[in-house]
Amino acid sequence: MERKFEETPHQKDAEEHPLGHLVEEYDDESTPLKVRKINLLETVGLPISETDILSKDNKQEIKEKIIERLHGGDVSLVVRFSGRDDGLGMPSCYIDNEEDLGDILEQMEDIFTHDPNISHVILQSATPRREASNKVSGRLMMYDDVDSGYDEIVELYKGARSTGVLNLVDPSDPQFHRLVKPLGGFMKPREEIDPSSTLTTGEVVGIVRKLNDKRDAIEIVQSVLRQSRRHSRNDYTLEFSYRDGDLIFTDID
């Protein structure tokens, strides 16, 4: 069955969803984990990309939906895969135009063949290749453990198409920037923005302001993870992207 989410201009207030119910839904293993993460972000009112969730068995529907999205104004799409065991390193494919479709469908068939665990395809709007230089990838890391020394850390990287860049980034890269909030303190840059970076102070201020605007929803996500039986750590991460003044949340960990 198809699930489709818009970019949340009309979403219900998170207050309408009791925390216990959110935790129960997040822990429901009958739904693939990636889908549960999208559901949680959408339910609490955090902005996400337009998303279609399709069964891998409906291959014709997947093809038709990709064509519909490309014809409907999406310049680029990313295809993600989800199943019973959404571990690290799950594949993804970018579609930049309809000419890519044949190759992408072949890749999908190969992925389905080699990983029978996959049950769903997640189709989302993506940053066009030519716009990657203007995109800021980010993650907000929150801590319960006082031994960490921090309440929160924000990490940013400008110029990559995927937020996955933050998993491998060299901290000395001029495009990388980190802000820290010590226990009981205020959020501040660890260092000044590198003079050779294309990241601007205005972008950093805009990101921090928008994160603060979404603080209530972010704290609900943190509370859900804190109570979830599948989340056994004392830290919580929200990944996001920022481009043209828009903050879009992409993942939970």
Secondary structure, DSSP 8 states (H G I E B T S, - for coil): --EEE--STT---GGGS-HHHHHHHHT-TTS-HHHHHHHHHHHHT-----EEEEETT-HHHHHHHHHHHHHTT-S-EEEEEEES---TT--EEEE-SGGGHHHHHHHHHHHHHH-TTEEEEEEEE---GGGGGG-EEEEEEEE--GGG-EEEEEEEEES-SSGGGGGT--TT-TTEEEEEEETTS--EESS---TT-S--HHHHHHHHHHHHHTHHHHHHHHHHHHH-TT--SSEEEEEEEEETTEEEEEEE-
